[in-house]
Amino acid sequence: MKNVVVRSVTKTWGETSAVADVSFEVEQGHLVVLLGPSGCGKSTTLRMIAGLEEPTAGAIEIGGKDVRGLTGAARGVAMVFQSYALFPHLTVADNITFGLSVRGTPKAEMARRLDKVASLLGLGALLVRKPSQLSGGQQQRVALGRALIAEALVCLLDEPLSNLDAQLRQDLRREIRALQQRLGITMIYVTHDQTEAMSMADRIILMRGGRIEQNGPPAALYERPASLFVARFVGGAPMSFLDLDDGPQGAVIAGTSAPLMLPVTGRGCVLGLRPEDVAVDIGENATRLHARVTAVEYLGADALVTCAVGDRSIMARTPGGAVPQVGASVGLTWNPTAAHVFDKTSGERVSVASGGGMPQPASDSETQKGSLYA
């Protein structure tokens, strides 16, 4: 069942386009993340779903109902903002139940829901405190409780963890994900943090310039990015990119004559490799490339090793106890199936057939770029 349907939604302010022809669907009980850099249109899209902005064109359905012109409460949505927006003069209990009291919910029903939400979020001992007496994480739980107590069809979260420190963000994203799964809530979550998106989402909608760049499960964006933009944005360590050129038997790294990278015409293409797919001095039936270590970033269990191939750089992830020295000559290997190839001009992913020839644009079914289904 589709809880939220966004159809060809556009939002403009004068000559400025914030969202351009965005379409997607959210299944009931799923957590979908709108991901992207600042200014990509993700928060504007969320605000249109919430009823805080009206689309210039297109339609939004929630629970099978067209919600154009309806308020957030009438739409059946609850929202958690980036700023906690708590009333400083009210207690935790009053902050959580404020929306219910405004709508005239009976006191017995408010008490029942408050007890349930406080138990879920571990706020039982804090109900009589004021927001100034709470930590940042506790305040965020109160803001989440205020949304959950409404028992709305859809819960919308706009970068709710961005004001917290790294460890608290990690703890709370686990809690939010566990809570969403336990209650079966439909959530749409906005963030610019790809780690949050990858660790929490059933599906990620990556946006760029007001449009959807790729829509799919986290693994699809990581393992088969639809474009150079997706490849750069998704992943813990940046993907390495090497321009390709034509060699005697196929594609080689630009400025070199060997070894063979791919049995295809390479001019106009870019080879992308994730550090975790590149090994130093190991690998069977893989491509071997001679390089020189220029930098080492030690991370404990592993290390990121930057190597120079001519005037270009490529990064490899190695075990922390087997780090080569800066200046050492090494051989880099990777399985050919780990290589990503993109058109240098359009930035789009291209498919490479094992038989050789020109790379072909990847099909929509391969990349799910701009797919409707979330």
C-alpha positions in Angstrom: 0.0 0.0 0.0 1.3 3.5 -0.9 1.0 5.9 2.0 2.5 8.9 0.1 2.4 9.6 -3.6 4.2 12.6 -5.1 3.4 13.2 -8.7 5.3 15.5 -10.9 5.6 18.1 -8.2 7.3 21.4 -9.0 7.9 24.4 -6.8 9.1 27.8 -8.1 9.5 31.3 -6.6 9.5 33.7 -9.4 12.3 32.6 -11.8 13.8 30.3 -9.2 13.0 26.6 -9.4 13.5 24.8 -6.1 11.9 21.5 -7.1 11.4 20.4 -10.7 9.1 17.5 -11.7 9.7 15.3 -8.7 7.8 12.0 -8.5 8.1 9.1 -6.0 5.9 6.8 -3.9 6.4 5.7 -0.3 5.2 2.3 0.9 3.3 2.0 4.2 5.7 1.2 7.1 8.9 2.2 5.1 11.5 4.7 6.1 12.5 6.7 3.0 15.3 9.3 3.1 15.5 12.4 1.0 19.2 12.9 0.7 21.3 15.6 -1.0 23.5 18.7 -0.5 22.2 22.0 0.7 19.9 23.6 -1.9 18.9 20.4 -3.7 15.2 20.7 -2.8 14.8 18.0 -0.2 13.5 20.1 2.6 11.2 22.0 0.2 9.8 18.7 -1.0 9.2 17.6 2.7 7.5 20.9 3.4 5.1 20.4 0.5 4.2 17.0 1.8 3.6 18.5 5.2 1.4 21.3 3.9 3.8 24.1 4.9 4.3 24.9 1.2 1.9 24.5 -1.7 3.4 23.1 -5.0 3.4 25.3 -8.0 2.4 22.2 -10.1 1.8 18.5 -9.5 -0.2 16.5 -6.9 0.5 14.9 -3.5 -1.6 12.1 -2.1 -1.5 10.8 1.5 -3.4 7.7 2.4 -5.0 7.7 -1.0 -6.4 11.2 -0.6 -5.4 14.3 -2.6 -4.2 16.7 0.1 -3.9 20.0 -1.8 -5.1 22.9 0.3 -5.3 20.8 3.5 -3.4 21.6 6.8 -0.9 19.2 8.2 -3.3 17.8 10.8 -5.9 17.2 8.1 -3.4 15.5 5.9 -2.5 13.0 8.7 1.1 14.0 9.0 3.3 14.9 12.0 6.6 16.7 11.7 9.9 16.9 13.6 11.9 20.0 12.8 15.6 20.6 12.7 15.2 23.0 15.6 13.4 21.2 18.4 10.8 24.1 18.6 9.9 23.3 22.3 8.0 25.8 24.4 10.5 26.8 27.1 7.8 27.6 29.7 6.0 24.2 29.4 7.0 20.9 30.9 8.0 17.9 28.9 4.6 16.4 29.3 2.9 19.6 28.2 5.2 20.0 25.2 4.4 16.4 24.0 0.6 16.8 24.5 0.3 20.4 23.3 -1.1 19.5 19.8 -3.6 17.1 21.4 -4.8 19.7 23.9 -5.2 22.3 21.1 -7.4 19.9 19.2 -9.5 19.2 22.3 -8.5 15.6 22.9 -10.1 14.2 26.1 -7.7 14.2 29.1 -8.0 10.5 29.6 -7.0 9.8 26.0 -4.1 12.3 26.3 -2.8 10.6 29.4 -3.0 7.2 27.8 -1.0 8.3 24.7 1.5 10.3 26.8 2.2 7.2 29.0 2.8 5.1 25.9 5.1 7.6 24.2 7.0 8.4 27.3 7.6 4.7 27.8 8.8 4.2 24.2 11.2 7.1 24.3 12.4 6.7 27.9 11.0 10.0 29.0 9.0 8.8 32.0 11.4 10.4 34.6 11.6 13.7 32.7 7.9 14.6 32.2 7.9 17.4 34.9 11.1 19.1 33.7 11.4 22.1 31.4 13.4 22.0 28.1 16.2 24.0 29.6 16.8 21.2 32.1 17.3 18.6 29.3 20.3 17.6 27.2 20.2 17.9 23.4 19.4 14.3 23.0 16.6 14.4 25.5 15.1 17.5 23.8 15.2 15.7 20.5 13.3 12.8 22.1 10.6 15.2 23.3 10.3 16.6 19.8 9.9 13.1 18.4 7.4 12.2 21.1 5.3 15.3 20.2 5.1 13.9 16.6 4.5 10.3 17.6 1.6 11.1 20.1 -0.4 12.4 17.2 -0.6 8.9 15.8 -0.5 10.3 12.3 -0.4 8.3 9.0 3.1 9.7 8.2 5.9 11.1 10.3 8.2 13.7 8.6 11.6 14.5 10.0 13.7 17.4 8.7 17.4 16.9 9.6 16.4 16.1 13.2 19.9 15.1 14.3 22.0 17.8 12.8 22.4 19.8 16.0 23.8 16.9 18.0 27.4 15.6 18.4 28.6 12.6 16.4 28.2 9.9 19.1 24.7 11.1 20.0 23.7 11.2 16.4 24.8 7.6 16.0 22.9 6.5 19.1 19.7 8.3 18.2 19.6 7.2 14.6 19.6 3.6 15.8 16.8 4.4 18.3 14.7 6.2 15.6 15.1 3.3 13.2 14.3 0.7 15.8 11.3 2.6 16.9 10.1 3.1 13.3 10.4 -0.7 12.7 8.7 -1.7 15.9 5.7 0.6 15.4 5.5 0.2 11.6 5.4 3.9 11.1 5.8 5.4 7.6 8.6 8.0 7.8 10.1 10.4 5.4 13.5 11.7 6.7 15.5 14.5 5.2 19.3 14.7 5.7 22.5 15.7 4.0 24.4 13.0 5.8 24.9 10.0 3.6 25.9 7.8 6.6 22.5 8.5 8.2 20.8 7.7 5.0 22.7 4.5 4.4 22.3 3.2 7.9 18.6 4.0 8.4 16.7 3.9 5.1 14.6 1.3 3.3 15.0 3.5 0.3 17.0 6.6 -0.6 15.9 9.4 -2.9 19.1 11.3 -3.8 18.3 14.8 -5.1 20.4 17.3 -7.0 19.3 20.7 -8.3 15.7 20.1 -7.5 15.5 16.8 -9.3 15.9 13.1 -8.4 19.3 11.8 -9.3 18.7 8.2 -8.2 15.9 6.4 -6.2 16.6 3.0 -4.8 17.6 0.9 -1.8 20.9 2.0 -0.1 22.8 -1.0 -1.6 21.7 0.0 -5.2 23.1 3.5 -4.8 26.4 2.2 -3.3 26.9 -0.8 -5.6 25.5 0.7 -8.9 25.5 4.5 -8.8 23.6 6.0 -11.7 26.0 9.0 -12.2 29.2 10.5 -11.2 27.3 12.7 -8.7 25.8 9.6 -6.9 29.2 7.9 -6.9 30.9 11.0 -5.3 28.1 11.5 -2.8 27.5 8.0 -1.5 30.2 6.1 0.3 32.2 6.5 3.5 35.5 7.3 1.7 35.5 9.1 -1.7 35.5 7.1 -4.8 38.7 7.5 -7.0 38.1 8.6 -10.6 40.6 8.0 -13.4 40.1 9.3 -16.9 40.4 6.6 -19.6 41.8 6.7 -23.1 42.2 4.3 -26.0 45.1 1.8 -25.9 46.1 -0.9 -28.4 43.6 -3.4 -27.0 41.1 -1.3 -25.2 40.7 1.3 -22.4 43.8 2.4 -20.5 44.3 5.1 -17.9 44.8 8.4 -19.7 48.5 9.2 -20.1 49.6 5.6 -19.9 49.7 2.7 -22.3 49.2 -0.2 -19.9 47.8 -2.2 -18.3 44.5 -2.8 -20.0 41.6 -1.5 -17.8 38.6 -2.6 -19.9 38.3 -4.3 -23.3 36.4 -1.3 -24.8 36.9 2.1 -26.3 37.8 4.3 -23.3 38.0 7.8 -24.7 35.5 10.1 -23.1 34.9 7.7 -20.1 35.9 7.8 -16.4 36.7 4.8 -14.3 35.5 4.9 -10.7 36.8 2.6 -7.9 35.8 2.6 -4.2 38.8 2.3 -1.8 37.4 -0.8 -0.2 37.5 -2.6 -3.6 41.1 -1.8 -4.2 43.8 -4.0 -2.6 47.5 -3.4 -2.2 49.7 -6.2 -3.6 47.0 -8.9 -3.5 44.3 -10.3 -5.8 43.7 -13.1 -8.3 42.5 -12.6 -11.8 42.4 -8.9 -11.2 43.9 -5.8 -12.8 47.3 -4.9 -11.5 48.5 -1.3 -11.6 51.9 0.0 -10.4 51.7 3.0 -8.1 53.6 4.9 -5.4 52.2 5.6 -1.9 51.8 9.4 -1.3 49.8 9.5 1.9 48.4 7.2 4.6 45.4 8.0 6.8 45.5 5.6 9.8 42.0 4.9 11.2 42.8 2.0 13.6 41.3 -1.2 12.3 42.0 0.0 8.7 43.8 2.7 6.9 43.2 4.8 3.7 46.2 4.7 1.4 46.5 7.3 -1.3 48.7 6.2 -4.3 49.9 8.1 -7.3 49.5 6.6 -10.8 51.3 9.1 -12.9 49.8 12.5 -12.1 46.5 10.9 -10.8 45.6 9.5 -7.4 43.8 6.4 -6.4 42.8 5.4 -2.9 42.9 1.9 -1.3 41.6 0.7 2.1 44.1 -1.7 3.8 44.1 -3.4 7.2 45.5 -1.1 9.9 48.3 -3.5 10.7 49.6 -3.8 7.2 50.1 -0.2 6.1 52.7 0.5 3.5 55.2 3.4 4.0 54.8 6.7 2.2 57.0 6.6 -0.9 56.8 2.8 -1.3 56.1 1.3 -4.7 53.1 -1.0 -4.7 50.8 -2.9 -7.0 47.1 -2.2 -6.9 44.6 -4.8 -7.7 40.8 -5.1 -8.0 38.2 -7.4 -9.4 37.0 -6.1 -12.8 33.4 -6.4 -11.6 34.1 -3.7 -9.0 34.8 -1.1 -11.6 32.3 1.7 -12.4 32.4 3.5 -15.7 30.8 6.9 -16.4 30.5 9.1 -19.4 32.8 12.1 -18.8 30.5 14.6 -20.5 27.0 13.6 -19.2 28.2 12.0 -16.0 25.8 9.1 -16.5 26.7 5.5 -15.8 27.5 3.4 -18.8 27.4 -0.4 -19.2 30.5 -2.2 -20.4 29.9 -5.5 -22.2 32.6 -8.1 -21.7 32.9 -8.6 -25.5 34.3 -5.1 -26.0 33.2 -2.2 -28.2 31.7 1.1 -27.1 30.4 1.5 -23.6 26.6 1.8 -23.6 24.4 4.0 -21.4 23.0 2.0 -18.4 19.3 1.2 -18.6 16.8 2.7 -16.1 16.2 -0.8 -14.8 19.9 -1.1 -14.0 20.2 2.3 -12.2 16.7 3.1 -11.1 17.4 6.7 -11.7 14.4 8.8 -11.0 12.3 5.6 -10.3 8.8 6.3 -9.0 8.7 3.5 -6.4 10.0 4.1 -2.9 
